Amino acid sequence: MLGILSFIGFTLLVAFISWRATKNTNEKTSDGYFLGGRSLTAGVIAGSLILTNLSTEQIVGLNGSAFTEGILVMAWETLAAIAMVVTAVFLLPRYLKSGLITIPQFLSERFDVTTKTLTSILFLSGYAIVLLPTILYSGSLAISGMFNVPEVLGVSKDVALWICVWSIGIIGSIYAVFGGLKAVAVSDAINAIGLLIGGILIPVFGLLVIGQNSIVEGISILQEKIPSHFDSIGSSSASVPFATIFTGMMLVQVFYWGTNQQIIQRALGAKNLEEGQKGLLLGAFIKILGPIIVVLPGIIAYYMSTQGSLVVSAPDEAYGQLVRKILPDELIGFFAAVLFGAILSSFNSVLNSSVTLFGIDIYKEHINPNAEEKVIVKYGKTFGVLLAIAAMCIAPFLSSLESIFSYLQQVNGVYSIPILTIIFIGFVTKKVPAIAAKIGLLTGSILYIISEFVLRPNFVNSALVKAKLSGVTGEDALSIVKADAYPHFLHVMAILFALNTIIMLLIGKFKPKTIPYKQEESGLVDDTPWKYTKPVGLIICIIVILTYIYFS
């Protein structure tokens, strides 16, 4: 009962503070609703960035991967810091100079309206089919596990999953659709503090349990008993082979932190460039500490399972089971409320970005070009409600997945690499024409789909047959398949990025734009950079490199 009361109390407190902070924002205008009136400061931006990213698909999924493979999966966290530095130094100044509300708006200026529309449709498709359902599913898995919902309500696991999915979806929709970006960002900043505190408490309590009230002893036991789980390099058959860090991994990170609407929208709402850069760099520092929250608990859960003190039936259930096992009852409600806030954050952030993309890039551009701003906001909200309902219907069917996080990263490649390619070419060239961008989007998506969902399954099946004919079965056969059957999907992303880039440059050479592109300054935002951006960014990159050296 105490846990449930603390859960409800903290959740209502966040809602009240968010309402107070946003009640004077004019949300009938595009800037007010979609960008929080361009008033966000560094702390709010950093908190919102971290909480938008650090939700249950990250916490549950990555800890599930760490349960199986160990610290090598930290690449998804630590390398994000470098991508945030790249965004702060190179991308954000260009975005704010143009006064963008959405990333596809840049593509409209650089190429044409059709390119912008195609990109928005790709974003929305990925959000609706993959990202939103994954957030709802992973969040429901965590909440159901911590509160033991099936037993409390006397229902099956599947029914409990549906109940949690729809509860989270409805509350998240209210925040995102009716509150706008500022409500999302403010609630994110509050929940980010709670999540960092609560997230660090989990490994602390876990280490105390393992080390018999000594954190240092707990770490020593882990490193002594399961040393393979502290190897940042790993084998070629790992989910994140070390070589991918230098190929597709950094491309994925730059796309996510530098061009993905759901993330970069927080920085686009900055009151000026200086606040935006400080917010990104503050977020990068916090991101370096990310493995403590999203990797170490999975390793702790693995060790405890080997000792028989924790029963984990599937890797993605490890985090919820660990929390329920080690956290004192009086803290479970608080942590569940914080985690619930993180779930809402990611869900409503993606939903708010979807509303923005639809309202600005599709409704205003193609359906009603003369619409008043309040009408754009109204129809954007309507689209958001429909999108949320669709996601809530899809989410429960993801229960058959082997790994939430791997699924999410692999499927995201359908739209991430094509979009990153055309934005990259758009920035570094002036004469590549619009037709090149359209071809880049189509070929990038189609070739990735063929590679990952046609060729890869065929290669894997063939390799399994050969392994069995050679007398190799079980886990050994799967290891051989992972290592030899087909290039890792991150390598495939890098290959397609290079191929698309070459295709676009060749088109630009033989059929260049007659008038070179020149970026215009909007004057909407003060674009004076923070004078310490580059030195602070360099320090962050050095810390990331030293972290890898230490665990190698």
C-alpha positions, 0 to 999 in steps of 0.5 A, a space after each residue: 500500500 505504501 508503495 502504491 501511495 508513493 507512486 500516485 503521490 509523486 506522479 501527481 506532483 510532477 503533473 501539478 508542477 508541469 501544469 504550473 510551469 506551462 499554464 502561461 505558454 501560448 500553445 495556440 501558436 506553432 512555436 508555443 505548442 511545438 517548441 515551448 515558445 523557444 524558451 527552453 534553458 540548458 537544464 531543461 533541455 538536458 533533462 528532457 534529452 536524457 529522459 526522452 532517451 532513458 526510458 524503459 526500452 533503453 533501461 529494460 532492453 539494454 539491461 536485458 542485453 547486459 544480462 546476456 553479454 555484459 558491459 560491451 553493450 555500453 557502446 549504445 550509451 557511452 558513444 552517444 556522448 560523442 554524437 551529442 558533442 557533434 550535434 552541439 558543435 556542428 548541427 545545432 548552430 545550422 538548425 537554429 540559424 534557419 529557425 527550424 521547427 522540424 528537421 524535414 523543414 531544412 530538407 525543404 529549404 535545401 532540396 524541395 517540398 517533396 523530399 521534406 514530405 517523404 522524410 516526414 512520412 518515413 519518420 512517422 512510419 517508424 514512430 507508429 510501427 516501431 518506436 511507440 509500440 516498443 516504448 509501451 511494451 517495454 514500459 508495461 513489462 517493467 511496471 507489471 514486474 515491479 508491482 506484480 500486476 498479474 497476481 495483484 489483479 488476478 489476471 494472466 500476464 497477457 491481460 496485465 500487459 494490455 492493462 498496463 499498455 493502455 494505462 500508460 498510453 492514455 496518460 502519456 497521450 494527455 501530456 503530449 497531445 494536450 500539453 505541448 512540448 513545454 509540458 513534456 520538457 518540464 515533466 521530463 526535467 523533474 523525472 530525470 532527477 528522480 530517475 538518475 537518483 532511483 536508477 543509481 540506487 538499483 546497482 547500489 542496492 544490488 552491489 550491497 546484496 552481493 558484497 554483504 553490505 559492501 559496494 567495493 566488495 560487491 564490485 570485486 566479486 562480480 569482476 572475479 566471478 564473471 570477468 567475461 561480463 566486464 570485457 568491452 571488446 567481446 567477440 565477433 559474434 557479440 550483439 555489438 562487435 567492437 568493429 561496429 563502433 567504427 562503422 554503423 554505430 557512430 552513424 546510428 548515434 549521430 542520426 539519433 542525437 543529431 537528426 531524429 525529430 523526437 530528440 533534437 526538438 528539445 534543442 530546437 526549442 532552446 531560447 538561444 544557441 548558447 543554452 542549446 549547446 550547454 544543454 546538449 553537453 550537459 546531457 553528454 556528461 550524464 550519458 557517460 554515466 549511463 552504463 551505471 543505470 542501464 548496464 550494471 544492473 543487468 550484470 548484477 542480475 546475471 550474477 545473482 541468477 547464477 547463484 540461484 538468488 534471482 529467477 529470470 525466465 527471459 533477459 528482458 525480465 531481468 531488470 524488473 525482477 532485480 528491482 523487486 528483489 533488492 529494493 526496499 518496499 518503501 522505495 518501490 513506489 517512488 522508483 516505479 513513479 520515476 520509471 513511469 515518468 520515464 516511460 511517459 517521457 519517451 512515449 509523449 516525446 515521440 508522440 509530440 514529435 509526431 504531432 509536430 511533423 504531421 501538423 507542420 510538414 503534412 497538414 499545413 504543407 499539403 492539406 490546408 496551406 492557408 490554415 491558421 496556426 490554431 487550426 494546425 495545432 488542432 489537427 496535429 492533436 487529432 492525429 496524435 490521438 489516432 497515432 497513440 491508439 494505433 500504438 496501444 493496439 500494436 504494443 502487446 503483440 511484441 511479447 514474442 521478441 527475443 530482445 526489445 533493444 536489438 529489434 528496435 535498433 535493427 528496424 530503425 535502420 529502415 529510415 535512420 540511414 537514408 535520412 542521415 545520408 540526405 541531411 549529411 549531403 545537404 549540409 556538406 554540398 551546395 549543388 546536389 539536386 533534389 532528385 538525388 535526395 529522393 533517390 537516396 531516401 528510396 534506395 536507402 530504405 529499400 536496400 536496407 529492407 532487402 538486406 535485413 528482412 530478405 537476404 539475412 534470414 536466407 543466409 541464416 537459415 542456410 548457415 544453420 542447415 550447414 552447421 547441423 549437417 556438420 554435427 554442430 547444434 544448439 548454442 554452438 550453431 547459433 554462435 557460428 551463424 552470428 559470426 559467419 552467416 551475414 555482416 552485422 546490421 551496423 556494418 550493413 548500415 555503414 555500407 549503405 550510407 557510403 553507397 547512398 552518399 556516392 550515388 547522390 554525389 554522382 548525381 550532383 556531378 552530372 546533374 547539379 543544381 543551377 543555383 547553389 544552395 545558400 542557407 538563410 538566417 531567420 533571426 528567430 534565435 540568437 545564434 551566438 555560440 557558447 565559447 566553451 563548446 569545443 573544449 568541453 566537447 573534447 574533454 567528453 570525447 577523451 573520457 569516452 575513449 579512456 572508459 573503453 581503454 579501462 575496460 578493454 
